[in-house]
Amino acid sequence: MYDCVIVGGGPAGGAAAYHLARRQRSVLVLEKAALPRYKPCTGGVSPAVGQWFDFDFQLAIADTTRMVRYSWQLSDAVEAELNIPEPIWIVDRSVFDHYLLQQAQQQGAVVADQTEVTGITFQEDHWQIQTATTTYAGRYLIAADGAKSQVAQWLGFKPKVVRTAAVMTVPNPTGDRAAHFEFGLVKNGYLWSFPKGDQRTVGVAVVRGSDRPNWEPILQQYCAAHQLQLADCPIHYHPLCVWEGQQPLHTHHALLAGEAAGLVDPFSAEGVRPALYSGMRAAEAIDAALGGEADALATYSKTLQEEWGADLVWAQRLAGLFHRMPKVGYRLAMKRPSATQRLGQVLCGELRYRDIAGRAIQRLSSSLIPGR
Protein backbone atom coordinates (compact mmCIF):
# COMPACT_ATOMS: atom_id res chain seq x y z
CA MET A 1 0.00 0.00 0.00
CA TYR A 2 1.57 3.27 -1.15
CA ASP A 3 0.55 6.66 0.17
CA CYS A 4 0.32 7.84 -3.43
CA VAL A 5 0.55 6.25 -6.88
CA ILE A 6 1.48 8.62 -9.70
CA VAL A 7 0.71 7.64 -13.28
CA GLY A 8 3.18 9.34 -15.65
CA GLY A 9 6.88 10.10 -15.29
CA GLY A 10 7.02 13.53 -16.94
CA PRO A 11 7.70 16.86 -15.16
CA ALA A 12 4.39 16.85 -13.25
CA GLY A 13 4.76 13.26 -12.07
CA GLY A 14 8.44 13.68 -11.25
CA ALA A 15 7.85 16.88 -9.28
CA ALA A 16 4.99 15.32 -7.31
CA ALA A 17 7.06 12.22 -6.56
CA TYR A 18 10.04 14.27 -5.40
CA HIS A 19 8.09 16.52 -3.06
CA LEU A 20 6.04 13.68 -1.60
CA ALA A 21 9.11 11.51 -1.02
CA ARG A 22 10.86 14.43 0.69
CA ARG A 23 7.91 14.51 3.09
CA GLN A 24 8.57 10.84 3.91
CA ARG A 25 5.50 9.64 2.03
CA SER A 26 5.65 6.32 0.18
CA VAL A 27 5.36 6.99 -3.55
CA LEU A 28 5.15 4.84 -6.66
CA VAL A 29 5.54 6.29 -10.18
CA LEU A 30 4.23 4.17 -13.06
CA GLU A 31 5.63 5.10 -16.48
CA LYS A 32 4.54 3.18 -19.56
CA ALA A 33 7.71 3.90 -21.59
CA ALA A 34 11.24 2.67 -20.95
CA LEU A 35 13.38 5.22 -19.10
CA PRO A 36 14.92 7.47 -20.11
CA ARG A 37 12.09 7.99 -22.57
CA TYR A 38 11.97 10.32 -25.57
CA LYS A 39 9.53 13.22 -25.31
CA PRO A 40 8.89 15.50 -28.32
CA CYS A 41 9.59 19.01 -27.05
CA THR A 42 11.62 22.01 -28.20
CA GLY A 43 13.01 22.13 -24.67
CA GLY A 44 12.77 25.74 -23.52
CA VAL A 45 12.38 25.89 -19.73
CA SER A 46 12.18 28.93 -17.47
CA PRO A 47 15.01 28.99 -14.90
CA ALA A 48 12.39 30.12 -12.37
CA VAL A 49 11.51 26.46 -11.79
CA GLY A 50 14.73 26.02 -9.82
CA GLN A 51 13.21 27.85 -6.83
CA TRP A 52 10.74 24.99 -6.31
CA PHE A 53 13.44 22.38 -5.70
CA ASP A 54 16.41 22.08 -3.37
CA PHE A 55 18.79 20.47 -5.87
CA ASP A 56 20.76 21.82 -8.82
CA PHE A 57 19.37 21.19 -12.32
CA GLN A 58 22.70 22.01 -13.98
CA LEU A 59 23.41 18.41 -15.00
CA ALA A 60 20.07 18.30 -16.86
CA ILE A 61 20.54 21.51 -18.89
CA ALA A 62 21.83 21.04 -22.43
CA ASP A 63 22.19 24.73 -23.36
CA THR A 64 21.13 28.26 -22.42
CA THR A 65 20.34 31.48 -24.25
CA ARG A 66 19.46 35.09 -23.55
CA MET A 67 18.93 36.11 -27.17
CA VAL A 68 15.45 36.10 -28.70
CA ARG A 69 14.62 36.73 -32.35
CA TYR A 70 11.17 37.33 -33.80
CA SER A 71 10.19 37.36 -37.47
CA TRP A 72 7.07 37.81 -39.53
CA GLN A 73 6.68 35.35 -42.40
CA LEU A 74 10.45 34.75 -42.47
CA SER A 75 11.31 38.47 -42.72
CA ASP A 76 11.04 41.74 -40.79
CA ALA A 77 13.13 40.20 -38.02
CA VAL A 78 13.98 41.82 -34.72
CA GLU A 79 16.42 40.52 -32.10
CA ALA A 80 16.58 41.35 -28.41
CA GLU A 81 18.37 40.19 -25.29
CA LEU A 82 16.40 38.98 -22.30
CA ASN A 83 17.19 41.02 -19.21
CA ILE A 84 16.55 38.23 -16.72
CA PRO A 85 18.61 36.88 -13.78
CA GLU A 86 19.39 33.57 -15.53
CA PRO A 87 19.33 32.66 -19.22
CA ILE A 88 16.54 30.44 -20.53
CA TRP A 89 17.36 26.75 -20.09
CA ILE A 90 17.32 24.50 -23.15
CA VAL A 91 16.85 20.88 -22.15
CA ASP A 92 16.67 17.45 -23.70
CA ARG A 93 13.47 16.10 -22.18
CA SER A 94 14.74 12.51 -22.06
CA VAL A 95 17.54 13.76 -19.80
CA PHE A 96 15.59 16.42 -17.88
CA ASP A 97 12.57 14.27 -17.01
CA HIS A 98 14.70 11.27 -16.05
CA TYR A 99 16.97 13.44 -13.89
CA LEU A 100 13.93 14.67 -11.96
CA LEU A 101 12.75 11.10 -11.39
CA GLN A 102 16.23 10.12 -10.21
CA GLN A 103 16.11 12.92 -7.63
CA ALA A 104 12.76 11.54 -6.46
CA GLN A 105 14.26 8.03 -6.21
CA GLN A 106 17.09 9.37 -4.06
CA GLN A 107 14.40 10.62 -1.67
CA GLY A 108 12.82 7.16 -1.56
CA ALA A 109 10.27 7.16 -4.39
CA VAL A 110 9.81 3.91 -6.34
CA VAL A 111 9.76 4.19 -10.14
CA ALA A 112 8.48 1.40 -12.40
CA ASP A 113 9.00 2.00 -16.12
CA GLN A 114 7.62 -0.05 -19.01
CA THR A 115 4.51 -0.38 -16.85
CA GLU A 116 1.31 0.72 -18.55
CA VAL A 117 -1.80 1.19 -16.42
CA THR A 118 -4.76 -0.75 -17.77
CA GLY A 119 -7.45 0.23 -15.28
CA ILE A 120 -8.26 1.75 -11.87
CA THR A 121 -10.87 0.98 -9.22
CA PHE A 122 -11.58 2.51 -5.82
CA GLN A 123 -12.13 0.04 -3.00
CA GLU A 124 -13.13 1.19 0.48
CA ASP A 125 -10.33 3.67 1.22
CA HIS A 126 -7.76 3.27 -1.55
CA TRP A 127 -7.19 3.00 -5.28
CA GLN A 128 -6.26 -0.22 -7.00
CA ILE A 129 -4.21 0.44 -10.13
CA GLN A 130 -4.08 -2.42 -12.59
CA THR A 131 -1.24 -3.12 -15.03
CA ALA A 132 -0.66 -6.08 -17.34
CA THR A 133 1.25 -7.96 -14.65
CA THR A 134 0.49 -6.45 -11.24
CA THR A 135 -2.14 -4.57 -9.25
CA TYR A 136 -0.82 -1.76 -7.06
CA ALA A 137 -2.60 -0.07 -4.16
CA GLY A 138 -2.44 3.61 -3.25
CA ARG A 139 -4.37 5.75 -0.80
CA TYR A 140 -4.24 8.61 -3.30
CA LEU A 141 -3.76 8.83 -7.04
CA ILE A 142 -2.23 11.51 -9.29
CA ALA A 143 -3.01 11.45 -13.00
CA ALA A 144 0.05 12.94 -14.73
CA ASP A 145 -0.17 10.92 -17.93
CA GLY A 146 -0.26 13.77 -20.43
CA ALA A 147 -2.60 15.56 -22.79
CA LYS A 148 -4.63 12.48 -23.69
CA SER A 149 -4.82 11.28 -20.10
CA GLN A 150 -6.57 7.92 -19.94
CA VAL A 151 -6.54 8.03 -16.14
CA ALA A 152 -8.38 11.37 -16.14
CA GLN A 153 -11.13 9.83 -18.26
CA TRP A 154 -11.36 6.81 -15.94
CA LEU A 155 -11.71 9.26 -13.05
CA GLY A 156 -14.72 10.80 -14.77
CA PHE A 157 -13.22 14.03 -16.12
CA LYS A 158 -14.36 15.20 -19.55
CA PRO A 159 -11.83 14.79 -22.38
CA LYS A 160 -10.00 18.05 -23.01
CA VAL A 161 -9.40 19.77 -26.35
CA VAL A 162 -6.20 18.28 -27.74
CA ARG A 163 -4.32 19.74 -30.69
CA THR A 164 -1.45 18.33 -32.74
CA ALA A 165 2.03 19.81 -32.32
CA ALA A 166 5.25 18.75 -34.02
CA VAL A 167 8.95 18.99 -33.24
CA MET A 168 12.17 17.99 -34.96
CA THR A 169 15.88 18.25 -34.24
CA VAL A 170 18.17 19.43 -37.03
CA PRO A 171 21.88 20.33 -37.41
CA ASN A 172 22.74 23.97 -36.75
CA PRO A 173 25.47 24.75 -39.31
CA THR A 174 25.36 28.53 -38.77
CA GLY A 175 25.86 28.27 -35.00
CA ASP A 176 22.82 30.50 -34.37
CA ARG A 177 22.40 30.93 -30.59
CA ALA A 178 19.08 32.80 -30.45
CA ALA A 179 15.68 31.42 -29.50
CA HIS A 180 13.52 32.14 -32.54
CA PHE A 181 9.77 32.76 -32.68
CA GLU A 182 8.21 32.87 -36.14
CA PHE A 183 4.81 34.50 -36.66
CA GLY A 184 2.55 34.58 -39.70
CA LEU A 185 3.31 31.16 -41.14
CA VAL A 186 0.89 29.45 -38.76
CA LYS A 187 -2.70 30.60 -38.25
CA ASN A 188 -3.58 30.77 -34.55
CA GLY A 189 -0.15 29.56 -33.52
CA TYR A 190 3.61 29.84 -33.74
CA LEU A 191 6.72 28.21 -34.97
CA TRP A 192 9.67 28.31 -32.58
CA SER A 193 13.26 27.12 -32.65
CA PHE A 194 15.84 26.79 -29.84
CA PRO A 195 19.59 26.14 -29.91
CA LYS A 196 20.84 22.91 -28.38
CA GLY A 197 24.60 22.50 -28.74
CA ASP A 198 25.41 21.96 -32.42
CA GLN A 199 21.74 21.35 -33.20
CA ARG A 200 18.43 23.21 -33.11
CA THR A 201 15.01 21.95 -32.10
CA VAL A 202 12.17 23.31 -34.20
CA GLY A 203 8.56 23.10 -33.04
CA VAL A 204 5.19 24.23 -34.36
CA ALA A 205 1.61 24.21 -33.04
CA VAL A 206 -1.70 26.04 -32.91
CA VAL A 207 -2.88 27.25 -29.51
CA ARG A 208 -6.50 28.06 -30.40
CA GLY A 209 -9.08 27.27 -33.05
CA SER A 210 -9.05 24.20 -35.27
CA ASP A 211 -6.27 21.63 -35.32
CA ARG A 212 -3.77 21.03 -38.11
CA PRO A 213 -2.41 17.47 -38.12
CA ASN A 214 0.25 17.85 -40.85
CA TRP A 215 3.08 20.27 -40.15
CA GLU A 216 5.68 19.03 -42.64
CA PRO A 217 5.15 21.76 -45.30
CA ILE A 218 5.54 24.56 -42.72
CA LEU A 219 8.65 22.96 -41.23
CA GLN A 220 10.16 22.50 -44.70
CA GLN A 221 9.54 26.15 -45.52
CA TYR A 222 11.09 27.35 -42.27
CA CYS A 223 14.16 25.10 -42.49
CA ALA A 224 14.83 26.09 -46.11
CA ALA A 225 14.75 29.77 -45.16
CA HIS A 226 17.19 29.27 -42.27
CA GLN A 227 19.68 26.93 -43.96
CA LEU A 228 18.59 24.04 -41.77
CA GLN A 229 18.75 20.57 -43.30
CA LEU A 230 15.39 18.84 -43.05
CA ALA A 231 16.33 15.60 -44.84
CA ASP A 232 16.88 12.54 -42.60
CA CYS A 233 15.52 14.45 -39.58
CA PRO A 234 12.25 12.83 -38.48
CA ILE A 235 9.26 14.93 -37.47
CA HIS A 236 7.73 13.84 -34.18
CA TYR A 237 4.06 14.64 -33.63
CA HIS A 238 2.59 14.94 -30.15
CA PRO A 239 -0.63 16.14 -28.49
CA LEU A 240 -0.87 19.59 -26.92
CA CYS A 241 -3.53 20.53 -24.36
CA VAL A 242 -3.74 24.26 -23.57
CA TRP A 243 -5.73 25.80 -20.74
CA GLU A 244 -9.37 26.20 -21.81
CA GLY A 245 -10.78 27.75 -18.65
CA GLN A 246 -11.49 27.05 -15.00
CA GLN A 247 -12.33 23.45 -14.14
CA PRO A 248 -12.04 21.12 -11.14
CA LEU A 249 -8.72 19.27 -10.96
CA HIS A 250 -9.61 16.87 -8.17
CA THR A 251 -12.03 14.10 -7.39
CA HIS A 252 -12.31 11.46 -4.68
CA HIS A 253 -8.75 10.69 -3.49
CA ALA A 254 -7.28 11.76 -6.86
CA LEU A 255 -5.77 14.80 -8.62
CA LEU A 256 -4.86 15.85 -12.15
CA ALA A 257 -1.46 17.46 -12.82
CA GLY A 258 0.49 18.77 -15.81
CA GLU A 259 -1.04 18.37 -19.26
CA ALA A 260 -3.57 15.92 -17.83
CA ALA A 261 -4.94 19.05 -16.12
CA GLY A 262 -4.70 21.07 -19.37
CA LEU A 263 -2.24 23.58 -17.92
CA VAL A 264 -0.28 24.54 -21.06
CA ASP A 265 -0.01 28.33 -21.50
CA PRO A 266 -2.50 29.40 -24.24
CA PHE A 267 -0.29 32.30 -25.34
CA SER A 268 3.27 30.93 -25.28
CA ALA A 269 2.50 27.17 -25.35
CA GLU A 270 4.81 26.78 -22.34
CA GLY A 271 4.16 23.45 -20.64
CA VAL A 272 7.08 22.37 -18.47
CA ARG A 273 6.89 25.17 -15.89
CA PRO A 274 3.15 24.73 -15.18
CA ALA A 275 3.65 20.95 -15.06
CA LEU A 276 6.39 21.26 -12.43
CA TYR A 277 4.34 23.76 -10.45
CA SER A 278 1.23 21.59 -10.46
CA GLY A 279 3.28 18.56 -9.42
CA MET A 280 4.69 20.47 -6.46
CA ARG A 281 1.24 21.70 -5.41
CA ALA A 282 -0.26 18.23 -5.89
CA ALA A 283 2.34 16.80 -3.52
CA GLU A 284 1.47 19.43 -0.91
CA ALA A 285 -2.23 18.58 -1.23
CA ILE A 286 -1.74 14.81 -0.98
CA ASP A 287 0.55 15.26 2.03
CA ALA A 288 -2.08 17.44 3.73
CA ALA A 289 -4.82 14.92 2.93
CA LEU A 290 -2.76 12.09 4.38
CA GLY A 291 -2.33 14.24 7.46
CA GLY A 292 -6.08 14.44 7.92
CA GLU A 293 -6.97 17.71 6.17
CA ALA A 294 -10.43 16.98 4.78
CA ASP A 295 -10.55 19.66 2.07
CA ALA A 296 -6.93 19.40 0.94
CA LEU A 297 -7.74 18.18 -2.57
CA ALA A 298 -10.38 20.85 -3.11
CA THR A 299 -7.79 23.38 -1.97
CA TYR A 300 -5.47 22.08 -4.69
CA SER A 301 -8.07 22.83 -7.38
CA LYS A 302 -8.69 26.27 -5.89
CA THR A 303 -4.96 27.03 -5.60
CA LEU A 304 -4.22 26.04 -9.20
CA GLN A 305 -7.15 28.08 -10.45
CA GLU A 306 -6.20 31.15 -8.41
CA GLU A 307 -2.43 31.02 -8.81
CA TRP A 308 -2.21 29.69 -12.36
CA GLY A 309 -5.58 29.38 -14.10
CA ALA A 310 -6.72 32.93 -13.36
CA ASP A 311 -3.58 34.28 -14.97
CA LEU A 312 -3.95 31.96 -17.96
CA VAL A 313 -7.34 33.56 -18.56
CA TRP A 314 -5.43 36.77 -19.32
CA ALA A 315 -3.03 34.81 -21.51
CA GLN A 316 -6.04 33.38 -23.32
CA ARG A 317 -7.50 36.85 -23.92
CA LEU A 318 -4.17 38.16 -25.13
CA ALA A 319 -3.74 35.21 -27.48
CA GLY A 320 -7.27 35.63 -28.82
CA LEU A 321 -6.73 39.27 -29.74
CA PHE A 322 -3.19 38.72 -31.03
CA HIS A 323 -4.21 35.90 -33.36
CA ARG A 324 -7.25 37.80 -34.53
CA MET A 325 -4.90 40.30 -36.20
CA PRO A 326 -1.41 38.77 -35.96
CA LYS A 327 0.36 41.18 -38.31
CA VAL A 328 -0.81 44.16 -36.28
CA GLY A 329 0.05 42.29 -33.10
CA TYR A 330 3.53 41.57 -34.37
CA ARG A 331 4.12 45.22 -35.28
CA LEU A 332 2.65 46.74 -32.13
CA ALA A 333 3.76 44.13 -29.61
CA MET A 334 6.60 41.82 -30.60
CA LYS A 335 8.70 44.46 -32.36
CA ARG A 336 8.73 46.65 -29.25
CA PRO A 337 11.87 46.13 -27.10
CA SER A 338 9.69 46.25 -23.99
CA ALA A 339 7.71 43.21 -25.17
CA THR A 340 10.69 40.88 -24.85
CA GLN A 341 11.51 42.18 -21.39
CA ARG A 342 7.91 41.79 -20.23
CA LEU A 343 7.64 38.24 -21.58
CA GLY A 344 10.98 37.39 -19.96
CA GLN A 345 9.64 38.66 -16.65
CA VAL A 346 6.50 36.54 -17.07
CA LEU A 347 8.60 33.44 -17.78
CA CYS A 348 10.69 34.12 -14.69
CA GLY A 349 7.69 34.75 -12.46
CA GLU A 350 8.51 38.42 -11.86
CA LEU A 351 5.31 39.50 -13.63
CA ARG A 352 1.99 37.80 -14.35
CA TYR A 353 -0.03 38.05 -17.55
CA ARG A 354 -2.59 40.14 -15.69
CA ASP A 355 0.17 42.72 -15.06
CA ILE A 356 0.83 43.23 -18.77
CA ALA A 357 -2.25 42.04 -20.66
CA GLY A 358 -4.51 45.02 -19.96
CA ARG A 359 -2.20 47.54 -21.58
CA ALA A 360 -1.30 45.19 -24.43
CA ILE A 361 -4.96 44.45 -25.18
CA GLN A 362 -5.77 48.16 -25.09
CA ARG A 363 -2.97 48.88 -27.56
CA LEU A 364 -4.05 46.11 -29.91
CA SER A 365 -7.73 47.01 -29.66
CA SER A 366 -7.08 50.67 -30.43
CA SER A 367 -5.51 49.67 -33.72
CA LEU A 368 -8.95 48.50 -34.87
CA ILE A 369 -10.37 52.02 -34.50
CA PRO A 370 -10.41 53.86 -37.88
CA GLY A 371 -7.74 56.51 -38.07
CA ARG A 372 -5.65 55.04 -35.24
N, C-alpha and C positions, 0 to 999 in steps of 0.2 A: 504494500500500500504506500504510494507516494503522496506527499502533500499536494503536489501539482504535476500534471502531465502536460507537456507543451507539444503541440503538433506543428512542426515546421522549424527548421534550423537556420532561418535567415536572420536579419538584424533584429526583428521584433522578438523572435523566439530566443535568440542568443542573449539579448539584453535582459529579458524576463528571467531566463535561467540563471544568469550571472547574479542578478540582484536578489533573487530568492535564495540561491545557494549561500550567498554572503550572509543572509539572515538565518542560516542554519536550517533552512527548510529542505526537505528531500524532494529532488526534482528529477524528472525524466524528460528528455527531449527525443521525440521520434521524428526522424528525417527520412523521407522515402528514397532520396538519392544517395549515392556513395559519396563520402566526404574525402577530400574537399570537392564540392560539387560546383559545376559551372553555372553561373547566373548571368544572363544577358543584361548588361547595364553599362552605360558610358562611364560610370565610376566617380562622378563628382560628389564629394561629401563635405559638408560644412565642418570646419575644425571646432565649431561650438559644441559638437557632441562629446568632446573630450571631458567637459566639465561634469558629465553624468557618470563618469567611471573613475576609479582610483588606480588605473593602470595606464601605461603609455601605449598608444596605438602606433608608435613610430615603425615598428617592424611590419605593420600591415599596410603601410602607405607606399604606393609605387612611385608617385610623383607629386609635385605641387605646382601651383601657378598663381600669380597675382594679376596677370594680364588677361583682359577680356576684349574680344573683338566682335562687333555686330556688323551685319550686312543685310542689305535689302535686295533680294533676288540676285545674289552673287555680285553685287556692286554697291556703291555708296557706303563703303565701309568706314567704321569709326572704331578706334582702339582706345582703351582706357586702363588704368591700373587701379586695382582694388585697394582702397585705403582701409585695410582691416588688420587686426593684431597678428593673425596667422594667415598664410596663403591657403587657398582652397586645396583640400586633399584630393588626389586622384588615386583611386584604389582599384585593384583587381578583386572582384567580389568573391572569387573562389578562395582567395587568401584572406580577405577582410572578414568574411562571414565565419570561416573556419577558425580564425584567430580568436574571434569573440567567443565561439563555443569552447575553445581550448581554455580560455580564461575562466569560463563557467565550470569546466571540468576540474580545474585546479581548486575551485572553491567547494567541490564535492558533487556537482551535478553529474548525472549519468546521461550519456548520449548514445543513442542506438541509430546508426545510419542503415541504409538499404532496408528500411522498415516502414512499409506503407500501411497506413491505417485504413481498415476496411469497414469499420462501423463503430458506433458508440451507443451505450445504453446507460441510463442512470438507475442505480439500484440502492434503495434505502438512503444512504448518506454519501455515496461516492459514484464516480464515473467508472465504467468498465470500457476500455478502449481495445477494440479487437484489431489484430493484424493477421497476416496469413498463417503465422506460426504460434503466436502467443496472445493472451489477453492480459492487459495491464490494468491496474486499479489506481485511481487518483482521487483524492478528496475534491480537487478543483481541476479545471481544464482550461487551457488557453489555446484558442484557434489562431495560429500564426502561419497558416499554410497558403498564403498568397492571395492574389486577386481573384482567382476562381475557387476560393475556399470551399472544399467539400464539407469540412467540419462545420462551418458556419451554416450551411444549408441543413445539415443534420440537426443542428441546434434550433432550427426554426426561423433563422433570419432570411429575409428575402434576398434573392440573388442581386448583386449590384451591377451597375452598368460597367462593362468591361470593354476596353478598346484595344486595338492591336498596335503595339510599338515594335520597332526593329532596331538592332544594333549590330555593328560589325567592327572588327579591328583590322586596321590597314597599316602598312609601312608609312613612316613619316620622313620622306627623303629630304624635305626642306628644313627639318629641325624646328618647325614652328612650335613655339611654347605657349601660345595663347589659347584660352578657352574660347571657342567660337560659337556664336548663336546666329543662325541664319533665319531670317524672316521673309515671308512672301512666297516661298516655294511651296509651303504647306498651308492649306486653308484650315483655320482653327487650330493651329499647332506650330511646332518649331522643328528645326533641325539643329542639332548641337554636336560639337566635336571637342574632345579633350585630349591633351597630350599625355602619353604614358610611355616614358622612356624613348626608345627609337620608333615608337608606334603612335597611332592616334585611334581612339575609339570614336565612332560616328553613330549617333542615334537620331531617331525621328519618330514623332508621334503626334496625334491630335489630342487635345485636352478637353474638347467640348464638341457637341454636334455629332454627326454621323461618323462611323468608323471607316477606315481605309485599310484593307487587309494586305495590300501589295505595295511595298515601299521601294522595290528595286529600281524603278525608273528615276525616282527622286534621288536616291543614293548614288546612282550612276552619274546623274547630272552634277551633283555636288562634288563628287570625287574627281570628275574630269576637270572641273573648274579650278580645283585646288591641287592638281598634280598628284593626286592620291591614286594608287593602283588598286582598282576594284577586283581585277581578275584573281582567282584562286583564294579570295577572302570571303568565306561564307557569311550570309546574312542570317542572323538569329532573330526570330520573331518571339515576342512574349506578350502576355496580357498586361494591361495597365488599368488601374482602378483609381480614378481621382475622386476627391471629396465631392459628394453630390448634395450635401446638406445634413442638418442635424438628425441623428438617429441613435437609438439605444445601442450600446456596445457590450451589454451584459445580459445574461439570463441566469437561470438557476445553476449556481456553482460553476459558471463558465464565463469567459471574456473573449472578445475579439481584439486582435492587435495587428499593427502593420497594415499591409494591403488587404488583409482579410477584413479589416475595419474600414477600408476605403479611404485611407488617410493621405494619399498622394496629393501634393499641392496642385490645385487647378490652374495656377498661373505659370509656375516654373517647372512643373512635373517632378519636383524633388520628392523622393520617396524614402531614402535611407534615414534622414534625420527624424522625420515623424515616426518611422518604424522603431527606431531606437528609443525615442521618447515614450511611445506607447508601451513598449516592452518594460521600460523602467517603471512607469506608472502602474502597469498591470501587476508587476511584482509587489509593489507597495500595497495594492488592493488585496491581493491574495494573502499576503502576510497578515494584513489587518483582519481579514475574514477568518483566517486560521486562529487568530488571537481572540476571536469572539465578537468582533465588530459586525453587527447584523447588517448594516447598510453599506458595507465596504465596497461591494461590487457596483451598487448604484452610484456611489461616490465616484468610482472610476469613470463611468459614463459621463457624469456631470463634469468632472475635471477635464476630461478630454474635449468635451464640447465647449467648455468655457476657456480653456487655455490654448486649445488648438483649433477646434472646429469653428468657433466664433470668428477667429482671425481668417480662417480659410474662406469664410463667407465674403470677406472683403477681397480676398484674392480672386474669388469666383466672379465678383462684380467687375473687378479690374480686367480680368481676362475676357469677360463678355464684351465689354466696351472696346477693348484693344482689338479683339478679333473681328469686331463688327466693322472696323475701318483700320485695318492693320498698317496701311501705308502712312496714314495720318499719325497713328500711334507711334510708328517707328520714328517719324520726323520730330514729333513733339515730345516723345518720351525717351526712347533709346538713344537718340543722338545727343541728348543733353548730358554733359559730364556728371551732373548731380544724380542722374538716374542710376548709373553704375554704383556710385557710393551708397545710395539708398538701398539698392538691392543687396549690396554686400553687407550692409548693416542688418537687413532682414535675415540673410543667411546666417549671420553670426549671432542672431538673437538680440542685437542692440536696439532694433526697431521691430515693430509689428506691421503687418499690412495695413491695419487700421490707422497707423500713424502717418502713412504716406498715400493711401488710396484716395482719400477725400479730395486732396488737392490735385492728384493725377486725374481722377475722374472729372473734376471740374474743368481742367485744362482740355481734356479730350472732348468733353461735351460741348464746350464753347466753340470748338472748331466746326461744329455742325450748324452754328448760327450763321445765316447769310451775312457776308461782309466781314466776318471775323477771321 
